[in-house]
């Protein structure tokens, strides 16, 4: 999709243009969904097959879930797209960060793509990405607010620092194509967001970029509607260069039972974040989305040993040290 085909229009748009705006957003997300499916089909290897389930939401909308299980490279992974709409109480709309919300209900429309892939090998990091478009309108269909959100992050299970550097440097390069301020804003946001605060702020992984409530022309980047759309689209397609080379590099790296066991422990931490803190999970649970699709992000196997400890100098201890936020562009 080209950068000029933006679903993000001016806040003065009315119901007359709403259908076209939303149709463009839906088409964009469908194209991203197909792009990501093709990428992970290739990365998993010959014979990879995704199961696709289509689901409908009683309150309005639905989605397409594509799930890969027992692949050659990925033990489990999924990429979902959804289009949901309906009504939100004023308090719920305000909690989502919407502007122009008055007393009573608002109409909402949201479409997005979300993926999580759990590799079979602990030498390959788990990866997550999502992008979304959200809008609020009044009962007459007049647009009150609209914004983008999304991001991507990497969760290594073994301390290959070069892989994390590659991931961050690729994302920084993408951000810099649009404005030098973007990576400086969205990288720390990711570091702060993906934390298990109930475990003394332990990071889920080694970060990436994260953003929400991105609206054209509202920050120092000065991106207009088309440029904002193009930036979010570039993040949506970033894993081809940011993650693909890591999979290819580590696919055949040997590992043993110890590495596998630690992978399951770190997956447990991943589960905790997604169930306790993740906004997307909470949004799906509170908007009656299909539960299998909402919980698609969970790994097939995980472990919760009681109060585990790791010896100084071990790869486990090194990995935990590597989770601390840092400047991966220079470190």
C-alpha positions in Angstrom: 0.0 0.0 0.0 1.4 3.4 -0.9 2.0 6.2 1.7 -0.7 8.3 0.1 -3.5 5.9 0.8 -4.0 7.1 4.4 -7.2 6.3 6.4 -6.3 9.1 8.8 -8.2 12.2 7.7 -8.7 15.6 9.3 -10.8 15.8 12.5 -13.4 17.8 10.6 -14.4 14.9 8.5 -18.1 14.0 8.7 -20.1 10.8 8.4 -20.1 11.3 4.6 -16.4 10.4 4.4 -16.4 8.0 7.3 -17.2 4.9 5.3 -14.4 5.6 2.8 -12.0 6.3 5.6 -12.8 3.1 7.4 -12.7 1.1 4.2 -9.2 2.3 3.5 -8.1 1.4 7.1 -9.6 -2.1 6.7 -7.9 -2.7 3.3 -4.5 -1.5 4.7 -4.7 -3.9 7.7 -5.7 -6.8 5.4 -2.6 -6.1 3.3 -0.3 -6.0 6.3 -1.9 -9.3 7.5 -1.1 -11.0 4.3 2.5 -9.6 4.2 3.2 -10.9 7.7 1.7 -14.3 7.0 3.9 -14.6 3.9 7.0 -13.6 5.9 6.5 -16.1 8.7 5.6 -18.9 6.2 9.0 -18.3 4.6 10.8 -18.1 7.9 9.3 -21.3 9.3 10.4 -23.3 6.4 9.0 -25.6 3.7 5.5 -26.9 4.4 4.5 -24.3 7.0 0.7 -24.1 7.2 -1.4 -21.6 9.0 -4.8 -22.4 10.3 -7.2 -19.6 9.6 -10.4 -19.0 11.7 -12.9 -16.3 10.9 -14.9 -15.0 13.8 -17.7 -12.5 14.4 -18.3 -10.3 17.3 -21.9 -10.0 18.4 -21.6 -6.3 19.2 -20.2 -5.5 15.8 -17.3 -6.6 13.6 -15.0 -9.6 13.8 -11.6 -10.9 12.6 -9.3 -13.4 11.0 -6.9 -15.5 13.2 -4.0 -17.3 11.5 -2.2 -19.7 13.8 0.9 -21.8 13.1 1.5 -24.8 15.5 4.3 -27.3 15.5 6.2 -25.6 12.8 9.8 -26.4 11.8 11.0 -23.2 13.3 8.1 -21.9 15.4 6.5 -24.0 18.1 3.6 -21.7 18.0 2.8 -18.4 16.5 -0.1 -16.4 15.3 -1.1 -13.2 13.4 -4.6 -11.8 13.9 -6.4 -9.0 12.2 -9.7 -7.6 13.5 -12.3 -4.9 12.7 -14.5 -4.1 15.7 -17.0 -1.4 16.3 -19.8 -0.5 18.6 -20.5 1.9 21.5 -18.4 2.9 24.5 -19.4 4.7 27.7 -17.8 8.1 28.1 -15.6 6.8 30.9 -14.3 3.8 28.8 -13.6 6.1 25.8 -11.7 8.5 28.1 -9.7 5.7 29.6 -8.6 4.7 26.1 -7.2 8.2 25.7 -9.9 9.6 23.3 -10.4 13.3 23.0 -13.7 15.2 22.5 -15.5 12.7 24.7 -18.6 14.1 26.3 -21.3 12.6 28.6 -23.0 9.5 27.3 -21.7 7.0 24.8 -19.4 7.3 21.8 -19.2 5.1 18.7 -15.9 3.4 18.3 -14.1 1.8 15.3 -10.9 -0.1 15.6 -8.9 -2.2 13.2 -5.4 -3.7 13.6 -3.0 -6.5 13.3 -1.2 -8.3 16.1 1.4 -11.1 16.1 3.4 -13.2 18.5 5.8 -16.0 17.4 7.4 -18.4 19.9 10.3 -20.2 18.3 11.1 -23.8 19.0 14.7 -23.0 19.6 15.7 -20.9 22.7 18.5 -19.5 20.6 15.9 -17.5 18.5 14.1 -14.7 20.3 10.3 -14.5 20.7 8.9 -11.5 18.7 5.8 -9.4 19.0 4.3 -6.7 16.8 1.1 -4.9 16.5 -0.3 -1.8 14.7 -3.8 -0.4 15.0 -6.1 2.4 14.0 -8.8 3.7 16.3 -11.5 6.3 16.0 -14.3 7.8 18.1 -17.4 9.5 16.6 -20.7 10.9 17.8 -24.2 9.4 17.1 -24.4 11.4 13.8 -21.1 9.8 12.6 -19.0 13.0 13.0 -15.4 12.1 13.8 -14.4 13.2 17.3 -10.9 11.7 17.5 -8.6 9.2 15.6 -5.2 7.9 16.3 -2.6 5.2 15.6 -0.8 2.9 18.0 1.5 0.0 17.8 5.1 -1.2 18.0 7.3 -4.2 18.1 9.6 -5.8 20.7 12.0 -8.7 21.0 12.3 -11.2 23.8 15.6 -13.2 23.7 15.9 -16.4 25.8 19.7 -16.5 25.3 22.1 -13.5 25.6 23.1 -12.9 22.0 23.6 -9.1 22.3 24.4 -8.8 18.6 20.9 -9.9 17.7 19.3 -7.3 19.9 21.6 -4.6 18.5 20.5 -5.6 15.0 16.9 -5.4 15.9 17.2 -2.0 17.5 19.4 -0.5 14.8 17.0 -1.7 12.1 14.1 0.0 13.9 16.1 3.2 14.5 16.9 3.3 10.8 13.2 3.0 9.9 12.2 5.7 12.4 15.0 8.1 11.1 13.6 7.8 7.6 10.6 9.8 8.8 12.1 12.0 11.6 15.0 11.7 14.0 12.8 12.4 17.0 10.7 9.2 16.6 13.1 6.6 17.8 14.2 8.8 20.7 10.5 8.9 21.8 9.3 5.4 21.1 12.3 3.3 22.2 12.1 4.5 25.9 8.3 4.2 25.8 8.7 0.5 24.9 11.3 0.0 27.7 8.8 1.4 30.2 5.7 -0.4 28.9 6.9 -4.0 28.6 7.6 -4.5 32.3 6.3 -6.9 34.9 5.8 -4.3 37.5 4.6 -7.0 39.9 8.1 -8.5 39.7 10.0 -5.3 40.6 9.8 -3.9 37.1 11.5 -6.8 35.5 11.6 -6.2 31.7 9.7 -8.7 29.5 12.5 -8.6 26.9 15.0 -6.2 25.3 12.5 -3.8 23.9 12.0 -2.1 20.5 9.6 0.7 19.9 6.1 1.4 21.2 3.7 4.2 20.6 0.1 5.1 21.1 -2.3 8.1 20.4 -0.2 9.2 17.4 -2.0 11.9 15.6 -0.8 13.9 12.6 0.9 17.2 13.2 0.9 16.9 17.0 4.6 16.5 17.8 8.0 17.8 16.7 8.2 15.4 13.8 5.6 17.4 11.9 4.3 14.3 10.1 1.1 14.9 8.2 -1.6 12.3 7.8 0.0 10.5 4.9 3.4 10.5 6.5 2.0 9.3 9.8 0.3 6.4 8.0 3.5 5.6 6.1 5.5 5.5 9.3 3.0 3.1 11.0 3.0 0.9 7.9 6.8 0.8 7.9 6.8 -0.5 11.4 4.1 -3.0 10.5 6.5 -4.4 7.8 9.7 -4.0 9.8 10.3 -7.6 10.8 11.5 -8.6 7.3 14.7 -6.7 8.0 14.7 -6.5 11.8 13.8 -10.1 12.8 14.2 -12.3 9.7 18.0 -12.2 9.6 18.1 -13.2 13.3 16.0 -16.3 12.6 18.2 -17.3 9.7 21.4 -16.7 11.7 20.3 -18.8 14.8 18.1 -21.4 13.2 20.7 -24.2 13.4 22.5 -23.1 16.6 22.8 -26.0 18.9 21.2 -26.0 22.4 20.4 -28.5 25.2 18.0 -29.2 28.0 19.3 -26.4 30.2 18.7 -23.8 27.5 15.2 -25.2 26.8 14.3 -25.2 30.5 15.3 -21.5 30.8 13.3 -20.7 27.7 10.2 -22.1 29.5 10.8 -20.0 32.5 11.2 -16.8 30.5 8.0 -17.7 28.6 6.3 -17.8 31.9 7.3 -14.2 32.5 5.9 -13.4 29.0 2.6 -15.0 29.9 2.4 -12.9 33.1 2.9 -9.7 31.2 0.3 -10.5 28.6 -2.4 -11.5 31.1 -1.7 -8.9 33.8 -0.6 -5.8 31.9 -1.0 -5.9 28.2 -3.5 -3.3 26.9 -4.4 -5.3 23.8 -5.4 -8.3 25.9 -7.5 -6.2 28.2 -9.2 -4.5 25.3 -10.1 -7.8 23.7 -11.4 -9.2 27.0 -13.5 -6.1 27.7 -15.0 -5.9 24.1 -16.1 -9.5 23.9 -13.6 -10.5 21.2 -13.0 -14.1 20.4 -11.2 -15.5 23.4 -9.0 -17.9 21.4 -7.8 -15.0 19.3 -7.2 -12.8 22.3 -5.1 -15.5 24.0 -3.3 -16.5 20.8 -0.1 -14.8 22.1 0.4 -17.3 24.8 3.1 -20.0 24.3 2.2 -23.7 24.1 4.5 -24.5 27.0 5.9 -22.4 29.9 7.2 -23.0 33.4 7.0 -21.4 36.8 9.6 -23.0 39.1 9.5 -21.7 42.6 11.8 -18.7 43.2 14.5 -19.7 40.7 18.1 -18.3 41.1 20.9 -18.2 38.6 24.6 -18.4 39.4 26.8 -15.4 38.7 28.5 -15.8 35.3 25.8 -18.1 34.0 24.1 -17.4 30.7 20.8 -17.2 32.6 22.3 -14.4 34.8 23.8 -12.7 31.7 20.4 -12.7 30.0 18.7 -11.1 33.0 21.4 -8.4 33.1 20.9 -7.8 29.4 17.2 -7.0 29.9 18.0 -3.7 31.6 17.2 -0.9 29.2 20.2 0.6 27.4 21.2 2.4 24.3 21.6 -0.5 21.9 22.7 1.8 19.1 26.0 2.6 20.7 26.5 -0.1 23.4 
